[in-house]
Amino acid sequence: MIDAEKFQTMERVAEKLFRAGVFSAEVKSADTAFAIILAGDELGFDPMSAARAIALVKGKVSLGADALIGLVKRSPACATWRVVETTATDCTITTQRTGDDAPTSLTYTIAMAQRAGLTGSQTWRAHPEAMLRARCGAALARAVYPDVCGGLYEPDEAEEIRRGSAPARVEEAPDTSLDAWRETLSDVATLRDLHAAWTLAAPSLHAAGRADHGRTLASERLGALGYALTIAEVQSVLSGAIDPALATALDALSEIDRHADDEDGDGVVADAVRVLRSIATAAVHSKVTAFRAAIKRASALGVSDAKARITSACTPTPAPAAEA
């Protein structure tokens, strides 16, 4: 209970700060300013901090995500708070409440924000990482620490309340990033081409939440071109982490074809061995990957016993024993 003296002091402070224009434009009266100062006092904020951090939306207290999370982290109830991942498409935060046996983790994605009709603003488009952290942190804080921040809402959530129980649908331009990526892939012929194309397309695919689908399309395109790569290897190509020597070898293996007069597949085996020998000085992992790709390519071309034949052709012939 606030005593009469403190009540009067808070009233005077609220009126002066309101006249000074300290509050946001949404605060239309000294009474609303007083309510904000009062809410801030209950949360442990001084008047100026409350004026900066708190808003009232239909009677609901809205507290900026940083202030809300700060409120939780300084509470004895919070043992740990850790941002596990923060990207333009996903945010994962983990926290453990004092006395709990295990931490609680929450992930918020750009797809979830799009479904909630949040991503139409310039702020979301320009700073998706920060906005996802704010949304994820606020939701996790309320879920694990309702006694600390119950009834407090992050600004985006308060805006949903202002609009009504069902968030208004934001009409955005149709997403064409995936269609554009398909068209780009049709012109890709080598791993170098693919890496360069992905570097340009990735930002829009990530922003649209289509990066995983984009990687799948890239893998399918490589398969159609004759490459035999695992998902991890495709990812290394896209990120540019693949060994250049290996990339050159894989490009060469994908171009191997079987001619009509190569009945036994000897020409295919010879071509594959020639490529493998070209990277004899590469790292062991690169040589193993190329060897596996050579076998898959030869098998795909109908060469029987491809593994045994390529292995045999790559094995050095022992030198003849010296005569006694």
C-alpha positions in Angstrom: 0.0 0.0 0.0 1.3 3.4 -0.9 1.0 6.1 1.8 -0.7 9.4 1.1 2.6 11.3 0.9 4.2 9.0 -1.6 1.0 9.0 -3.6 1.0 12.8 -3.8 4.7 12.9 -4.7 4.1 10.4 -7.6 1.2 12.5 -8.8 3.3 15.6 -9.0 6.2 13.8 -10.7 3.9 12.3 -13.2 2.3 15.6 -14.0 5.7 17.4 -14.4 7.1 14.6 -16.6 4.0 14.6 -18.7 4.2 18.3 -19.3 7.9 17.9 -20.1 7.0 15.5 -22.9 9.1 12.6 -21.5 6.4 10.0 -22.2 5.7 8.6 -25.7 3.1 10.3 -27.9 0.5 7.6 -26.9 0.4 9.0 -23.4 -2.4 11.6 -23.7 -3.0 12.6 -20.1 -1.3 13.1 -16.7 -3.5 10.3 -15.3 -2.0 7.8 -17.8 1.4 9.1 -16.9 0.7 8.5 -13.2 -0.5 4.9 -13.9 2.8 4.3 -15.7 4.9 5.8 -12.8 2.8 3.6 -10.4 3.4 0.5 -12.4 7.1 1.3 -12.6 7.3 1.8 -8.8 5.8 -1.7 -8.3 8.4 -3.2 -10.6 11.3 -1.3 -8.9 11.8 1.4 -11.6 12.5 5.0 -10.8 10.1 7.5 -12.6 12.4 8.3 -15.5 13.1 4.6 -16.2 9.4 3.9 -16.0 8.6 6.7 -18.4 11.1 5.3 -21.0 10.3 1.6 -20.6 6.6 1.3 -19.9 3.4 1.9 -21.9 -0.2 1.1 -21.2 -2.3 -0.6 -24.0 -5.9 -1.2 -23.1 -4.9 -1.3 -19.5 -2.2 -3.8 -20.1 1.3 -2.9 -19.0 3.8 -3.1 -21.9 7.4 -3.3 -21.0 10.3 -3.3 -23.6 11.9 -6.7 -24.0 15.2 -5.5 -22.6 13.6 -4.1 -19.5 11.4 -7.2 -19.1 14.3 -9.6 -19.4 16.4 -7.3 -17.1 13.6 -7.5 -14.5 13.8 -11.3 -14.7 17.6 -11.6 -14.6 17.9 -9.4 -11.5 15.3 -11.5 -9.7 16.6 -14.2 -7.3 14.2 -16.5 -9.0 16.5 -16.5 -12.1 19.5 -18.8 -11.8 20.6 -18.7 -15.5 19.6 -16.9 -18.7 21.4 -17.8 -22.0 20.9 -16.9 -25.6 21.7 -20.2 -27.4 21.2 -19.1 -31.0 20.2 -15.8 -32.6 20.0 -15.5 -36.4 17.7 -13.8 -38.9 15.4 -16.8 -38.9 15.6 -18.4 -35.4 16.2 -17.4 -31.8 16.6 -19.9 -29.0 16.9 -18.9 -25.4 17.4 -21.1 -22.3 16.8 -20.2 -18.7 16.7 -22.1 -15.4 14.7 -21.0 -12.5 16.2 -21.3 -9.0 15.1 -24.7 -7.6 14.1 -26.2 -11.0 15.8 -29.5 -11.9 16.5 -28.5 -15.5 16.5 -25.4 -17.7 13.6 -24.4 -19.9 14.3 -23.6 -23.6 12.2 -21.7 -26.1 12.6 -21.1 -29.8 10.9 -18.4 -31.8 11.2 -18.4 -35.6 10.7 -15.9 -38.4 7.9 -18.2 -39.7 6.1 -17.8 -36.3 6.4 -14.0 -36.5 5.0 -14.0 -40.1 2.0 -16.1 -39.0 1.4 -13.6 -36.2 1.5 -10.7 -38.7 4.5 -9.0 -37.2 7.0 -8.8 -40.0 5.5 -6.1 -42.2 7.2 -3.3 -40.4 10.5 -1.8 -41.5 12.0 -2.6 -38.1 11.3 -6.3 -38.5 12.7 -6.3 -42.0 15.8 -4.4 -41.1 16.6 -6.0 -37.7 15.0 -9.5 -37.7 17.7 -10.9 -35.2 16.9 -8.3 -32.6 13.2 -8.6 -33.0 13.2 -12.3 -32.7 15.3 -12.1 -29.5 12.8 -9.6 -28.1 9.8 -11.8 -28.9 11.5 -15.0 -27.7 12.8 -13.5 -24.5 9.5 -11.9 -23.5 7.6 -15.2 -24.1 10.1 -17.2 -22.1 10.2 -14.7 -19.3 6.4 -14.9 -18.8 6.3 -18.7 -19.2 9.0 -19.4 -16.5 8.6 -16.4 -14.2 4.9 -15.5 -14.1 5.3 -14.3 -10.5 8.0 -11.8 -11.7 6.5 -10.5 -14.9 2.9 -11.7 -14.9 0.7 -9.3 -16.8 3.6 -7.6 -18.6 3.7 -7.6 -22.4 6.4 -6.9 -24.9 5.5 -4.0 -27.4 4.6 -6.4 -30.3 2.4 -8.4 -28.0 0.7 -5.3 -26.7 0.1 -4.2 -30.3 -1.7 -7.5 -30.9 -3.9 -6.8 -27.9 -4.6 -3.3 -29.3 -5.6 -4.8 -32.6 -7.8 -7.4 -31.0 -7.4 -11.1 -30.0 -6.6 -12.1 -33.6 -3.6 -10.2 -35.0 -4.4 -8.3 -38.1 -3.1 -10.0 -41.3 -0.3 -7.9 -42.8 -0.6 -8.0 -46.6 3.0 -8.4 -47.8 4.3 -8.8 -51.3 4.2 -12.5 -52.4 7.4 -14.3 -51.6 9.2 -15.1 -54.8 12.6 -16.1 -53.4 12.1 -19.8 -53.9 10.9 -19.4 -57.5 13.9 -17.1 -58.2 16.2 -19.7 -56.7 14.8 -22.5 -58.9 15.4 -20.4 -61.9 18.9 -19.6 -60.8 19.6 -23.3 -60.2 18.7 -24.1 -63.8 21.8 -22.3 -64.9 24.1 -23.9 -62.3 26.6 -26.3 -63.8 29.5 -26.6 -61.3 30.0 -26.4 -57.5 31.7 -23.1 -58.0 28.6 -21.8 -59.8 26.4 -23.1 -57.0 28.4 -21.4 -54.2 28.3 -18.1 -56.0 24.6 -18.4 -56.7 23.8 -19.3 -53.1 25.8 -16.4 -51.7 23.5 -14.0 -53.6 20.3 -15.9 -52.9 20.7 -16.9 -49.3 19.7 -13.6 -47.6 16.3 -13.5 -49.2 15.7 -17.2 -48.7 16.6 -16.9 -45.0 14.4 -13.8 -44.6 11.5 -15.7 -46.1 12.1 -18.8 -43.9 12.9 -20.8 -47.1 16.5 -21.6 -46.6 16.0 -25.3 -45.8 13.9 -25.7 -48.9 16.5 -23.9 -50.9 19.2 -26.3 -49.7 17.0 -29.2 -50.7 16.5 -27.8 -54.2 20.3 -27.3 -54.4 20.9 -30.9 -53.5 18.3 -32.1 -56.1 20.0 -30.0 -58.8 23.4 -31.5 -57.9 21.9 -35.0 -58.2 20.5 -34.2 -61.6 24.0 -33.0 -62.7 25.5 -36.3 -61.6 27.0 -35.3 -58.2 26.6 -37.8 -55.4 26.9 -35.7 -52.2 25.6 -36.0 -48.7 23.5 -33.2 -47.2 26.5 -32.2 -45.1 28.7 -32.0 -48.2 26.1 -29.9 -50.1 26.1 -27.6 -47.1 29.9 -27.2 -47.2 29.6 -26.4 -50.9 27.0 -23.7 -50.3 29.0 -22.2 -47.4 32.2 -22.2 -49.4 33.9 -24.5 -46.9 34.7 -27.3 -49.3 38.3 -28.0 -50.2 38.9 -26.3 -53.6 40.8 -29.4 -54.9 37.9 -31.6 -53.9 35.4 -29.3 -55.6 37.4 -29.5 -58.8 37.6 -33.2 -58.6 33.8 -33.5 -58.0 33.1 -31.3 -60.9 35.3 -33.5 -63.1 33.6 -36.7 -61.8 30.1 -35.3 -62.6 31.2 -34.8 -66.2 32.3 -38.4 -66.8 30.0 -40.1 -69.2 29.8 -43.6 -70.6 30.2 -43.9 -74.4 28.2 -46.3 -76.4 31.3 -48.4 -77.3 32.4 -48.7 -73.7 30.6 -52.0 -73.2 32.5 -53.0 -70.0 32.8 -49.6 -68.5 36.5 -49.6 -68.7 36.5 -46.0 -70.0 34.5 -44.8 -67.1 36.8 -46.5 -64.6 39.8 -45.0 -66.3 38.4 -41.5 -66.3 37.4 -41.8 -62.6 40.9 -43.1 -61.7 42.5 -40.2 -63.6 40.4 -37.7 -61.5 41.3 -39.4 -58.3 45.0 -39.4 -59.0 44.8 -35.6 -59.7 44.1 -35.0 -56.0 46.6 -37.5 -54.6 48.2 -34.8 -52.5 44.9 -33.5 -51.1 43.8 -34.1 -47.5 42.7 -37.6 -46.6 39.0 -36.5 -46.1 38.9 -35.0 -49.5 40.4 -38.1 -51.1 37.9 -40.3 -49.4 35.0 -38.1 -50.4 36.2 -38.1 -54.0 36.7 -41.8 -54.0 33.1 -42.4 -52.7 31.8 -40.0 -55.4 33.7 -41.8 -58.1 32.2 -45.1 -57.1 28.7 -43.6 -57.1 29.2 -42.0 -60.4 30.5 -45.1 -62.1 27.7 -47.2 -60.5 25.1 -44.7 -61.8 26.5 -45.1 -65.3 25.9 -48.9 -65.1 29.5 -50.0 -64.4 29.4 -53.4 -62.6 31.6 -53.9 -59.6 32.5 -50.2 -59.6 34.0 -50.2 -56.2 36.3 -53.2 -56.7 37.4 -52.1 -60.2 38.2 -48.5 -59.1 40.0 -49.7 -56.0 42.0 -52.1 -58.0 43.0 -49.5 -60.6 44.0 -47.1 -57.9 46.2 -49.6 -56.0 49.8 -49.4 -57.0 51.3 -52.5 -58.7 53.9 -54.0 -56.4 57.4 -53.8 -57.8 58.9 -57.1 -59.0 61.1 -58.8 -56.6 64.8 -58.4 -57.3 66.5 -61.4 -58.7 68.9 -63.3 -56.3 
